[in-house]
Amino acid sequence: MAAFAHRLWSLKRSAGDPSYDRMRTELGALASKSALSAAARGQRLPSWDTTWEFVRVLAVGVLGEHEEEVRARWRADWERVRDGVANPAPARRRRRRPVVVAAVVAVVLAIGVVAGAAALLHSPEPAVPAPAALPPLVPGDESEFAGDVTVPDGTVVPTGARFVKTWEFRNTGTVPWVDRSLRREGGFGPGDGCQTPAVVPVPDTPPGRSARVSVEVRAPDEPGYCQVYFKMTDSAGRLLLPGTRAAYFFVRVAG
């Protein structure tokens, strides 16, 4: 359970370490703040519904991984942990001398307590409704990723290099894009990762047209990789399309 919780915690850090409150309100996790927090503490195995909500909003919503692949991988890992907790390997018996009767009694009592605790820890949790796409902040607002214009994912850049990443997005909704920005939502990589502005402007774009958005990037001074994520916001900093996958770039950093 501890190792599984650590994987959840690592996933959260990889996605920019959003707060549990943000995971619910902005990223759309359909689980309570307390359930999300408990999932990464390792004191109990969270239900699959809670686990999936934790993973879905981060691995799929922020990191942009393929939903079905993520679900299958995490479900298999969760089931292995569940089965291991429910059916722990039997402890080897050791001979004990009669003079340690008190110790034997203590061990028996401890086993009873652990068994009772295991039964309590794995009592069924209320089912969480199947995740639904989060609505946009403005009805009719939609965006479609049209592609990378510069620096395709996997591009190798030197340590400390400066480059400009450009994406193209299409306004597929009925709402004009006015006074919008892409806000950095998180990133990971060696050292401090890639350095970027916290916010970059989105050109005003009417429905049916495309916009190119560019961000200046400085690669880290250590070799490895970096990946940074952005989400569209309005002039007040409110997340406009919470159900839409984050825009991101991924580069390999060579020494």
Phi, psi and omega per residue, in radians:
M1 nan -0.682 -3.133
A2 -1.115 -0.737 3.137
A3 -1.145 -0.673 3.121
F4 -1.139 -0.756 3.111
A5 -1.090 -0.653 3.129
H6 -1.132 -0.620 3.084
R7 -1.127 -0.699 3.084
L8 -1.103 -0.767 3.128
W9 -1.086 -0.713 3.127
S10 -1.148 -0.682 3.087
L11 -1.063 -0.742 -3.141
K12 -1.081 -0.740 3.105
R13 -1.145 -0.711 3.137
S14 -1.084 -0.512 -3.126
A15 -1.565 0.264 3.099
G16 1.675 0.117 3.101
D17 0.946 0.952 3.078
P18 -1.194 2.670 3.080
S19 -1.192 2.789 3.112
Y20 -1.131 -0.547 3.095
D21 -1.141 -0.730 3.099
R22 -1.162 -0.629 3.111
M23 -1.028 -0.569 -3.141
R24 -1.478 -0.893 -2.953
T25 -1.400 -0.683 -3.081
E26 -1.743 -0.700 -3.077
L27 -1.592 -0.270 2.961
G28 1.570 0.447 3.094
A29 -1.176 2.262 -3.126
L30 -1.646 0.950 3.074
A31 -2.557 2.715 -3.094
S32 -1.225 2.765 3.100
K33 -1.033 -0.723 -3.132
S34 -1.161 -0.659 3.133
A35 -1.178 -0.708 3.108
L36 -1.121 -0.743 3.133
S37 -1.129 -0.760 -3.125
A38 -1.132 -0.546 -3.099
A39 -1.050 -0.588 -3.084
A40 -1.664 0.097 3.136
R41 -1.581 -0.390 3.070
G42 1.412 0.157 -3.141
Q43 -1.456 -0.329 3.075
R44 -2.691 2.792 3.084
L45 -1.464 2.119 3.129
P46 -1.195 2.749 3.044
S47 -1.085 2.807 3.111
W48 -1.095 -0.669 -3.130
D49 -1.047 -0.774 3.113
T50 -1.160 -0.747 3.125
T51 -1.023 -0.799 -3.084
W52 -1.153 -0.676 3.113
E53 -1.136 -0.664 3.080
F54 -1.073 -0.830 -3.062
V55 -1.315 -0.724 -3.042
R56 -1.005 -0.861 -3.034
V57 -1.245 -0.431 -3.114
L58 -1.620 -0.997 -3.067
A59 -1.197 -0.711 -3.105
V60 -1.581 -0.891 -3.037
G61 -1.232 -0.710 -3.089
V62 -1.708 -0.842 -3.048
L63 -1.456 -0.241 3.038
G64 1.338 0.376 3.120
E65 -1.328 2.804 -3.109
H66 -1.222 2.196 -2.973
E67 -1.052 -0.838 -3.072
E68 -1.160 -0.658 3.103
E69 -1.149 -0.736 3.126
V70 -1.110 -0.792 -3.122
R71 -1.055 -0.816 -3.106
A72 -1.103 -0.734 -3.097
R73 -1.172 -0.829 -3.115
W74 -1.245 -0.597 3.111
R75 -1.116 -0.748 3.119
A76 -1.088 -0.736 3.133
D77 -1.163 -0.724 -3.140
W78 -1.098 -0.732 3.139
E79 -1.138 -0.635 3.093
R80 -1.103 -0.750 3.118
V81 -1.153 -0.794 3.125
R82 -0.987 -0.826 -3.114
D83 -1.171 -0.608 3.117
G84 -1.194 -0.637 3.114
V85 -1.245 -0.695 -3.108
A86 -1.268 -0.504 -3.098
N87 -2.275 1.201 -3.111
P88 -1.148 2.657 3.105
A89 -1.109 2.363 -3.125
P90 -1.144 2.433 3.113
A91 -1.265 2.493 3.101
R92 -1.224 2.404 3.129
R93 -1.404 2.469 3.065
R94 -2.208 2.468 3.119
R95 -1.196 2.385 3.120
R96 -2.125 2.406 3.137
R97 -1.309 2.642 -3.111
P98 -0.980 -0.412 -3.054
V99 -1.278 -0.151 -3.124
V100 -1.889 0.607 -3.130
V101 -0.997 -0.718 -3.122
A102 -1.057 -0.692 3.125
A103 -1.152 -0.688 3.128
V104 -1.090 -0.773 3.123
V105 -1.043 -0.731 -3.138
A106 -1.085 -0.711 3.133
V107 -1.126 -0.759 3.134
V108 -1.051 -0.767 3.125
L109 -1.103 -0.704 -3.140
A110 -1.095 -0.713 3.119
I111 -1.072 -0.712 3.115
G112 -1.094 -0.727 3.124
V113 -1.115 -0.779 -3.132
V114 -1.092 -0.743 -3.139
A115 -1.094 -0.742 3.115
G116 -1.122 -0.708 3.126
A117 -1.124 -0.702 3.130
A118 -1.067 -0.708 3.126
A119 -1.105 -0.680 3.135
L120 -1.220 -0.696 -3.086
L121 -1.149 -0.465 -3.061
H122 -1.890 0.410 2.998
S123 -1.197 2.544 -3.051
P124 -1.031 2.478 3.043
E125 -1.763 2.681 3.088
P126 -1.009 2.405 -3.126
A127 -1.178 2.473 3.074
V128 -1.651 2.362 -3.129
P129 -1.013 2.649 3.093
A130 -1.020 2.381 -3.083
P131 -1.086 2.409 3.078
A132 -2.038 2.679 3.129
A133 -1.081 2.279 3.138
L134 -1.260 2.393 -3.115
P135 -1.273 2.688 3.063
P136 -1.201 2.770 3.101
L137 -1.091 -0.656 3.124
V138 -1.927 2.084 3.139
P139 -0.948 2.363 3.130
G140 1.584 -0.069 -3.112
D141 -1.447 2.269 3.118
E142 -2.591 2.641 3.108
S143 -2.429 2.543 3.098
E144 -2.263 2.306 3.113
F145 -1.320 2.124 -3.087
A146 -1.678 -0.318 3.077
G147 2.468 2.969 3.051
D148 -1.485 2.276 3.098
V149 -1.604 -0.713 3.089
T150 -2.291 2.787 3.042
V151 0.877 1.249 3.101
P152 -1.027 2.696 3.131
D153 -1.001 2.379 -3.115
G154 1.641 -0.066 3.106
T155 -1.024 2.423 3.105
V156 -1.623 2.212 3.109
V157 -2.194 2.650 3.111
P158 -1.260 2.762 3.054
T159 -1.045 2.411 3.120
G160 1.297 0.063 -3.092
A161 -1.217 2.655 3.033
R162 -1.944 2.384 3.127
F163 -2.656 2.943 3.129
V164 -2.050 2.124 3.076
K165 -1.679 2.279 3.128
T166 -2.224 2.286 3.028
W167 -1.953 2.853 2.985
E168 -2.162 2.292 3.127
F169 -2.154 2.590 3.111
R170 -1.979 2.306 3.068
N171 -1.403 1.729 -3.084
T172 -1.695 0.097 -3.134
G173 -1.703 -2.766 -3.135
T174 -2.004 0.153 -3.058
V175 -1.949 2.225 3.063
P176 -1.140 2.503 3.049
W177 -1.574 2.014 -3.129
V178 -2.356 2.325 3.112
D179 0.945 0.887 3.128
R180 -1.952 2.830 3.136
S181 -2.517 2.830 2.893
L182 -1.779 2.176 -3.129
R183 -1.834 2.321 3.113
R184 -1.129 2.221 -3.099
E185 -1.873 -0.162 3.141
G186 2.694 2.978 3.122
G187 -3.026 2.894 3.085
F188 -2.658 2.832 -3.090
G189 2.687 -3.072 -3.099
P190 -1.179 2.626 3.135
G191 1.039 -2.245 3.096
D192 -1.576 0.101 -3.104
G193 1.257 -2.943 3.118
C194 -1.262 2.409 3.099
Q195 -1.645 2.283 3.132
T196 -2.497 2.862 2.943
P197 -1.097 2.676 3.118
A198 -1.251 -0.506 -3.089
V199 -2.443 2.404 3.052
V200 -2.245 2.480 -3.055
P201 -1.300 2.585 3.009
V202 -1.847 2.206 3.133
P203 -1.057 2.531 3.055
D204 -1.010 2.279 -2.999
T205 -2.447 2.086 3.108
P206 -1.319 2.834 3.089
P207 -0.967 2.456 3.124
G208 1.499 -0.106 3.138
R209 -1.889 2.907 -3.119
S210 -1.946 2.704 3.120
A211 -2.315 2.482 3.044
R212 -1.850 2.303 -3.099
V213 -2.141 2.276 -3.086
S214 -2.103 2.573 3.087
V215 -2.368 2.329 3.084
E216 -1.421 2.354 -3.028
V217 -2.264 2.464 2.953
R218 -2.067 2.150 -3.133
A219 -1.221 2.685 3.107
P220 -1.176 2.886 -3.117
D221 -1.517 0.015 3.107
E222 -2.019 2.475 3.124
P223 -1.201 2.738 3.131
G224 2.581 -1.915 -3.125
Y225 -2.818 2.948 2.924
C226 -2.676 2.621 -3.116
Q227 -2.520 2.273 -3.064
V228 -2.299 2.515 -3.038
Y229 -2.116 2.521 3.130
F230 -2.352 2.574 3.045
K231 -2.262 2.640 -3.084
M232 -1.391 2.340 3.138
T233 -2.293 2.872 3.052
D234 -1.588 -3.036 -3.071
S235 -1.154 -0.346 3.108
A236 -1.591 0.024 3.126
G237 1.488 0.187 -3.134
R238 -1.434 2.440 3.135
L239 -1.226 2.141 -3.023
L240 -1.544 -0.654 -3.038
L241 -2.227 1.243 -3.055
P242 -1.095 -0.452 -3.126
G243 -1.528 -0.003 -3.119
T244 -1.683 2.442 -3.130
R245 -1.048 2.492 3.138
A246 -1.171 2.586 2.965
A247 -1.393 2.496 -3.124
Y248 -2.662 2.855 2.960
F249 -2.284 2.666 -3.119
F250 -2.394 2.137 3.101
V251 -2.278 2.660 3.015
R252 -1.701 2.403 -3.057
V253 -1.913 2.061 -3.095
A254 -1.830 2.401 3.138
G255 -1.362 nan nan
